[in-house]
Amino acid sequence: MTPISIVIPCYNAAATLARALESCRLQAEAAQIIVVDDASTDASAELVLGYARVDPRIRLLRMPFNGGAARARNWGAMHAPHDLLAFLDADDEYLPGALSAASGFLARHPKQVSVRLDVEYVNFPADITGHADFALHAATLSNTVPSSLVMRRAVYAALGGFPMDDAFRRIGGEDGAFSWALRELFGNPRLHDAQRVRMHYHAGIHAERYFRIALGWQTPSSADVADAFRFSRQFVDAARANIAQLRTADMPANGAA
């Protein structure tokens, strides 16, 4: 069993956070569960502290101001000592055996740096889930959302973590940029034999916007599309430069000085 650090960014998620935490506690590989409270104004932090009193794996980190999910994930990852990182949004949940499947895949494939878990989309509007192309777009989204990702911490650090540009806070898409870099540099395999992450629908969820755009029912502004591509491209280029620098570094043999 490979220990995994789970990072959960949280902003005013008291209504769903207990469900997310309970799903993490059921994962045998969950050696550490870090909740990063992003300056919530509800009872999220108090809920985490209550769980931490009964489960020592759970730790609360507090952000001094609301900086967005990407910044919260990166702050949590900096405090994660284990070799594998998993990311779960506070309104999602793992299904039983999710992290076992991910860690098993990475143990069997030591040259792979990450793996994605397939996502079940619960209570999404019927016009979306009933569309003939829903499964196609659901698979694409499963390849990008943070809750589906388990990866090696060293590679996460080398990529630079999730991009924190203000444009992504406005239009979303930092997870897509991270996925793009991961896919281009290392591949982005997904375990599609079973759904292992559950995403619950709520009004305003970014996934609904993605589906409606992908299905041609909603048109994003051309300025937003241009910004998303430009900042994503910048992140991918920077990640590629980071990895190239590491690959060409002169590493001392056998730890010699």
ZANUMI-308955 format. One record per residue (C-alpha): residue number from 1; residue in three letters; chain; x, y, z. Coordinates in nm, 3 decimals, always signed. Example, Ala and Ser with C-alpha at 12.3 -4.5 7.8 and 13.67 -1.06 7.14 Angstrom:
# residues 2
[1; "ala"; "A"; [+1.230; -0.450; +0.780]]
[2; "ser"; "A"; [+1.367; -0.106; +0.714]]
***
This chain:
# residues 257
[1; "met"; "A"; [+0.000; +0.000; +0.000]]
[2; "thr"; "A"; [+0.143; +0.335; -0.109]]
[3; "pro"; "A"; [+0.057; +0.629; +0.121]]
[4; "ile"; "A"; [-0.112; +0.924; -0.046]]
[5; "ser"; "A"; [-0.157; +1.286; +0.062]]
[6; "ile"; "A"; [-0.500; +1.420; -0.036]]
[7; "val"; "A"; [-0.539; +1.796; -0.082]]
[8; "ile"; "A"; [-0.889; +1.947; -0.060]]
[9; "pro"; "A"; [-0.931; +2.319; -0.141]]
[10; "cys"; "A"; [-1.233; +2.454; +0.043]]
[11; "tyr"; "A"; [-1.428; +2.778; +0.017]]
[12; "asn"; "A"; [-1.766; +2.794; +0.193]]
[13; "ala"; "A"; [-1.819; +2.421; +0.145]]
[14; "ala"; "A"; [-1.964; +2.328; +0.483]]
[15; "ala"; "A"; [-2.269; +2.176; +0.312]]
[16; "thr"; "A"; [-2.065; +1.916; +0.121]]
[17; "leu"; "A"; [-1.730; +1.889; +0.301]]
[18; "ala"; "A"; [-1.833; +1.614; +0.544]]
[19; "arg"; "A"; [-1.925; +1.392; +0.251]]
[20; "ala"; "A"; [-1.586; +1.455; +0.088]]
[21; "leu"; "A"; [-1.397; +1.388; +0.412]]
[22; "glu"; "A"; [-1.587; +1.067; +0.485]]
[23; "ser"; "A"; [-1.502; +0.939; +0.137]]
[24; "cys"; "A"; [-1.133; +1.014; +0.200]]
[25; "arg"; "A"; [-1.134; +0.842; +0.540]]
[26; "leu"; "A"; [-1.253; +0.520; +0.374]]
[27; "gln"; "A"; [-0.946; +0.509; +0.147]]
[28; "ala"; "A"; [-0.679; +0.285; +0.299]]
[29; "glu"; "A"; [-0.406; +0.475; +0.111]]
[30; "ala"; "A"; [-0.513; +0.812; +0.255]]
[31; "ala"; "A"; [-0.219; +0.872; +0.489]]
[32; "gln"; "A"; [-0.288; +1.246; +0.507]]
[33; "ile"; "A"; [-0.596; +1.458; +0.431]]
[34; "ile"; "A"; [-0.512; +1.827; +0.403]]
[35; "val"; "A"; [-0.802; +2.071; +0.386]]
[36; "val"; "A"; [-0.699; +2.419; +0.276]]
[37; "asp"; "A"; [-0.963; +2.666; +0.390]]
[38; "asp"; "A"; [-0.961; +2.953; +0.140]]
[39; "ala"; "A"; [-1.089; +3.221; +0.381]]
[40; "ser"; "A"; [-1.436; +3.069; +0.413]]
[41; "thr"; "A"; [-1.705; +3.269; +0.591]]
[42; "asp"; "A"; [-1.917; +2.964; +0.681]]
[43; "ala"; "A"; [-1.847; +2.678; +0.924]]
[44; "ser"; "A"; [-1.606; +2.490; +0.696]]
[45; "ala"; "A"; [-1.299; +2.537; +0.919]]
[46; "glu"; "A"; [-1.485; +2.437; +1.235]]
[47; "leu"; "A"; [-1.613; +2.123; +1.061]]
[48; "val"; "A"; [-1.258; +2.024; +0.963]]
[49; "leu"; "A"; [-1.130; +2.082; +1.316]]
[50; "gly"; "A"; [-1.404; +1.855; +1.449]]
[51; "tyr"; "A"; [-1.297; +1.578; +1.213]]
[52; "ala"; "A"; [-0.930; +1.634; +1.298]]
[53; "arg"; "A"; [-1.004; +1.564; +1.662]]
[54; "val"; "A"; [-1.115; +1.210; +1.577]]
[55; "asp"; "A"; [-0.889; +1.139; +1.278]]
[56; "pro"; "A"; [-0.521; +1.243; +1.304]]
[57; "arg"; "A"; [-0.480; +1.213; +0.928]]
[58; "ile"; "A"; [-0.688; +1.527; +0.881]]
[59; "arg"; "A"; [-0.515; +1.866; +0.894]]
[60; "leu"; "A"; [-0.653; +2.215; +0.845]]
[61; "leu"; "A"; [-0.454; +2.488; +0.672]]
[62; "arg"; "A"; [-0.595; +2.841; +0.658]]
[63; "met"; "A"; [-0.533; +3.087; +0.376]]
[64; "pro"; "A"; [-0.508; +3.451; +0.493]]
[65; "phe"; "A"; [-0.733; +3.569; +0.207]]
[66; "asn"; "A"; [-0.942; +3.411; -0.067]]
[67; "gly"; "A"; [-0.696; +3.327; -0.342]]
[68; "gly"; "A"; [-0.880; +3.066; -0.546]]
[69; "ala"; "A"; [-0.871; +2.690; -0.573]]
[70; "ala"; "A"; [-0.540; +2.668; -0.761]]
[71; "arg"; "A"; [-0.353; +2.867; -0.497]]
[72; "ala"; "A"; [-0.514; +2.659; -0.221]]
[73; "arg"; "A"; [-0.417; +2.332; -0.392]]
[74; "asn"; "A"; [-0.059; +2.448; -0.434]]
[75; "trp"; "A"; [-0.035; +2.557; -0.069]]
[76; "gly"; "A"; [-0.167; +2.221; +0.045]]
[77; "ala"; "A"; [+0.072; +2.032; -0.181]]
[78; "met"; "A"; [+0.366; +2.220; -0.025]]
[79; "his"; "A"; [+0.272; +2.063; +0.309]]
[80; "ala"; "A"; [+0.232; +1.710; +0.171]]
[81; "pro"; "A"; [+0.524; +1.478; +0.256]]
[82; "his"; "A"; [+0.411; +1.165; +0.073]]
[83; "asp"; "A"; [+0.533; +1.066; -0.272]]
[84; "leu"; "A"; [+0.183; +1.054; -0.419]]
[85; "leu"; "A"; [-0.062; +1.345; -0.429]]
[86; "ala"; "A"; [-0.436; +1.332; -0.486]]
[87; "phe"; "A"; [-0.669; +1.629; -0.526]]
[88; "leu"; "A"; [-1.036; +1.628; -0.433]]
[89; "asp"; "A"; [-1.273; +1.921; -0.458]]
[90; "ala"; "A"; [-1.482; +1.980; -0.148]]
[91; "asp"; "A"; [-1.809; +1.907; -0.330]]
[92; "asp"; "A"; [-1.686; +1.578; -0.483]]
[93; "glu"; "A"; [-1.625; +1.238; -0.327]]
[94; "tyr"; "A"; [-1.417; +0.925; -0.382]]
[95; "leu"; "A"; [-1.593; +0.593; -0.430]]
[96; "pro"; "A"; [-1.461; +0.291; -0.235]]
[97; "gly"; "A"; [-1.128; +0.162; -0.364]]
[98; "ala"; "A"; [-1.055; +0.472; -0.572]]
[99; "leu"; "A"; [-0.707; +0.542; -0.436]]
[100; "ser"; "A"; [-0.623; +0.173; -0.420]]
[101; "ala"; "A"; [-0.682; +0.149; -0.794]]
[102; "ala"; "A"; [-0.473; +0.461; -0.861]]
[103; "ser"; "A"; [-0.179; +0.362; -0.640]]
[104; "gly"; "A"; [-0.189; +0.008; -0.780]]
[105; "phe"; "A"; [-0.164; +0.140; -1.135]]
[106; "leu"; "A"; [+0.132; +0.363; -1.050]]
[107; "ala"; "A"; [+0.306; +0.077; -0.867]]
[108; "arg"; "A"; [+0.267; -0.147; -1.172]]
[109; "his"; "A"; [+0.380; +0.130; -1.407]]
[110; "pro"; "A"; [+0.672; +0.306; -1.234]]
[111; "lys"; "A"; [+0.748; +0.517; -1.543]]
[112; "gln"; "A"; [+0.402; +0.673; -1.540]]
[113; "val"; "A"; [+0.388; +0.995; -1.341]]
[114; "ser"; "A"; [+0.011; +1.019; -1.296]]
[115; "val"; "A"; [-0.322; +0.849; -1.344]]
[116; "arg"; "A"; [-0.677; +0.975; -1.384]]
[117; "leu"; "A"; [-0.988; +0.820; -1.234]]
[118; "asp"; "A"; [-1.317; +0.805; -1.422]]
[119; "val"; "A"; [-1.585; +1.042; -1.294]]
[120; "glu"; "A"; [-1.954; +0.977; -1.229]]
[121; "tyr"; "A"; [-2.167; +1.289; -1.285]]
[122; "val"; "A"; [-2.459; +1.284; -1.041]]
[123; "asn"; "A"; [-2.785; +1.481; -1.073]]
[124; "phe"; "A"; [-2.668; +1.682; -1.373]]
[125; "pro"; "A"; [-2.953; +1.824; -1.586]]
[126; "ala"; "A"; [-3.127; +1.561; -1.797]]
[127; "asp"; "A"; [-3.076; +1.752; -2.121]]
[128; "ile"; "A"; [-2.700; +1.716; -2.068]]
[129; "thr"; "A"; [-2.681; +1.353; -1.951]]
[130; "gly"; "A"; [-2.937; +1.243; -2.211]]
[131; "his"; "A"; [-2.745; +1.388; -2.505]]
[132; "ala"; "A"; [-2.595; +1.136; -2.749]]
[133; "asp"; "A"; [-2.250; +1.292; -2.707]]
[134; "phe"; "A"; [-2.258; +1.313; -2.327]]
[135; "ala"; "A"; [-2.029; +1.011; -2.271]]
[136; "leu"; "A"; [-1.768; +1.155; -2.507]]
[137; "his"; "A"; [-1.754; +1.491; -2.330]]
[138; "ala"; "A"; [-1.778; +1.329; -1.985]]
[139; "ala"; "A"; [-1.463; +1.130; -2.063]]
[140; "thr"; "A"; [-1.285; +1.447; -2.176]]
[141; "leu"; "A"; [-1.379; +1.623; -1.855]]
[142; "ser"; "A"; [-1.264; +1.322; -1.651]]
[143; "asn"; "A"; [-0.921; +1.376; -1.807]]
[144; "thr"; "A"; [-0.892; +1.729; -1.668]]
[145; "val"; "A"; [-1.078; +1.779; -1.337]]
[146; "pro"; "A"; [-0.849; +1.782; -1.031]]
[147; "ser"; "A"; [-1.064; +1.531; -0.840]]
[148; "ser"; "A"; [-0.971; +1.264; -1.095]]
[149; "leu"; "A"; [-0.594; +1.315; -1.055]]
[150; "val"; "A"; [-0.339; +1.112; -0.858]]
[151; "met"; "A"; [+0.025; +1.188; -0.936]]
[152; "arg"; "A"; [+0.382; +1.178; -0.815]]
[153; "arg"; "A"; [+0.459; +1.478; -0.597]]
[154; "ala"; "A"; [+0.804; +1.537; -0.750]]
[155; "val"; "A"; [+0.658; +1.580; -1.098]]
[156; "tyr"; "A"; [+0.380; +1.804; -0.966]]
[157; "ala"; "A"; [+0.648; +2.030; -0.819]]
[158; "ala"; "A"; [+0.853; +2.022; -1.139]]
[159; "leu"; "A"; [+0.550; +2.134; -1.342]]
[160; "gly"; "A"; [+0.507; +2.428; -1.107]]
[161; "gly"; "A"; [+0.174; +2.331; -0.956]]
[162; "phe"; "A"; [-0.160; +2.459; -1.084]]
[163; "pro"; "A"; [-0.140; +2.795; -1.266]]
[164; "met"; "A"; [-0.260; +3.087; -1.054]]
[165; "asp"; "A"; [-0.319; +3.357; -1.317]]
[166; "asp"; "A"; [-0.607; +3.592; -1.236]]
[167; "ala"; "A"; [-0.761; +3.511; -1.575]]
[168; "phe"; "A"; [-0.823; +3.153; -1.464]]
[169; "arg"; "A"; [-1.002; +3.274; -1.151]]
[170; "arg"; "A"; [-1.233; +3.473; -1.375]]
[171; "ile"; "A"; [-1.303; +3.219; -1.650]]
[172; "gly"; "A"; [-1.188; +2.887; -1.500]]
[173; "gly"; "A"; [-0.961; +2.644; -1.680]]
[174; "glu"; "A"; [-0.648; +2.621; -1.463]]
[175; "asp"; "A"; [-0.710; +2.247; -1.435]]
[176; "gly"; "A"; [-0.730; +2.226; -1.813]]
[177; "ala"; "A"; [-0.395; +2.403; -1.847]]
[178; "phe"; "A"; [-0.236; +2.168; -1.597]]
[179; "ser"; "A"; [-0.383; +1.867; -1.778]]
[180; "trp"; "A"; [-0.255; +1.999; -2.111]]
[181; "ala"; "A"; [+0.100; +2.022; -1.976]]
[182; "leu"; "A"; [+0.078; +1.681; -1.813]]
[183; "arg"; "A"; [-0.056; +1.521; -2.131]]
[184; "glu"; "A"; [+0.204; +1.677; -2.362]]
[185; "leu"; "A"; [+0.503; +1.603; -2.139]]
[186; "phe"; "A"; [+0.415; +1.267; -1.982]]
[187; "gly"; "A"; [+0.081; +1.139; -2.108]]
[188; "asn"; "A"; [-0.243; +1.143; -1.912]]
[189; "pro"; "A"; [-0.368; +0.782; -1.867]]
[190; "arg"; "A"; [-0.713; +0.722; -1.721]]
[191; "leu"; "A"; [-0.860; +0.413; -1.556]]
[192; "his"; "A"; [-1.185; +0.384; -1.747]]
[193; "asp"; "A"; [-1.287; +0.037; -1.631]]
[194; "ala"; "A"; [-1.499; +0.183; -1.348]]
[195; "gln"; "A"; [-1.615; +0.520; -1.216]]
[196; "arg"; "A"; [-1.425; +0.600; -0.897]]
[197; "val"; "A"; [-1.494; +0.971; -0.834]]
[198; "arg"; "A"; [-1.841; +1.119; -0.790]]
[199; "met"; "A"; [-1.910; +1.478; -0.894]]
[200; "his"; "A"; [-2.237; +1.615; -0.759]]
[201; "tyr"; "A"; [-2.427; +1.877; -0.953]]
[202; "his"; "A"; [-2.509; +2.215; -0.802]]
[203; "ala"; "A"; [-2.614; +2.540; -0.962]]
[204; "gly"; "A"; [-2.325; +2.730; -1.115]]
[205; "ile"; "A"; [-2.087; +2.434; -1.127]]
[206; "his"; "A"; [-1.810; +2.483; -1.383]]
[207; "ala"; "A"; [-1.873; +2.136; -1.529]]
[208; "glu"; "A"; [-2.221; +2.238; -1.645]]
[209; "arg"; "A"; [-2.075; +2.533; -1.833]]
[210; "tyr"; "A"; [-1.820; +2.301; -1.993]]
[211; "phe"; "A"; [-2.089; +2.058; -2.109]]
[212; "arg"; "A"; [-2.313; +2.332; -2.248]]
[213; "ile"; "A"; [-2.024; +2.483; -2.443]]
[214; "ala"; "A"; [-1.905; +2.142; -2.567]]
[215; "leu"; "A"; [-2.257; +2.051; -2.681]]
[216; "gly"; "A"; [-2.292; +2.380; -2.868]]
[217; "trp"; "A"; [-2.563; +2.528; -2.646]]
[218; "gln"; "A"; [-2.356; +2.808; -2.498]]
[219; "thr"; "A"; [-2.097; +3.031; -2.663]]
[220; "pro"; "A"; [-1.810; +3.172; -2.455]]
[221; "ser"; "A"; [-1.684; +3.519; -2.532]]
[222; "ser"; "A"; [-1.402; +3.532; -2.783]]
[223; "ala"; "A"; [-1.194; +3.732; -2.533]]
[224; "asp"; "A"; [-1.231; +3.458; -2.270]]
[225; "val"; "A"; [-1.132; +3.190; -2.520]]
[226; "ala"; "A"; [-0.828; +3.390; -2.626]]
[227; "asp"; "A"; [-0.721; +3.449; -2.265]]
[228; "ala"; "A"; [-0.771; +3.084; -2.171]]
[229; "phe"; "A"; [-0.558; +2.967; -2.462]]
[230; "arg"; "A"; [-0.289; +3.231; -2.410]]
[231; "phe"; "A"; [-0.241; +3.167; -2.038]]
[232; "ser"; "A"; [-0.265; +2.790; -2.085]]
[233; "arg"; "A"; [+0.000; +2.804; -2.354]]
[234; "gln"; "A"; [+0.225; +3.009; -2.130]]
[235; "phe"; "A"; [+0.188; +2.754; -1.852]]
[236; "val"; "A"; [+0.260; +2.460; -2.083]]
[237; "asp"; "A"; [+0.570; +2.632; -2.222]]
[238; "ala"; "A"; [+0.698; +2.713; -1.872]]
[239; "ala"; "A"; [+0.634; +2.355; -1.756]]
[240; "arg"; "A"; [+0.820; +2.219; -2.058]]
[241; "ala"; "A"; [+1.115; +2.447; -1.985]]
[242; "asn"; "A"; [+1.121; +2.336; -1.621]]
[243; "ile"; "A"; [+1.127; +1.967; -1.716]]
[244; "ala"; "A"; [+1.389; +2.022; -1.987]]
[245; "gln"; "A"; [+1.613; +2.199; -1.736]]
[246; "leu"; "A"; [+1.583; +1.910; -1.493]]
[247; "arg"; "A"; [+1.656; +1.653; -1.763]]
[248; "thr"; "A"; [+1.977; +1.830; -1.865]]
[249; "ala"; "A"; [+2.099; +1.902; -1.512]]
[250; "asp"; "A"; [+2.435; +1.758; -1.415]]
[251; "met"; "A"; [+2.340; +1.525; -1.130]]
[252; "pro"; "A"; [+2.627; +1.390; -0.918]]
[253; "ala"; "A"; [+2.660; +1.011; -0.943]]
[254; "asn"; "A"; [+2.582; +0.811; -0.628]]
[255; "gly"; "A"; [+2.534; +1.126; -0.423]]
[256; "ala"; "A"; [+2.894; +1.239; -0.471]]
[257; "ala"; "A"; [+2.964; +1.603; -0.394]]
***
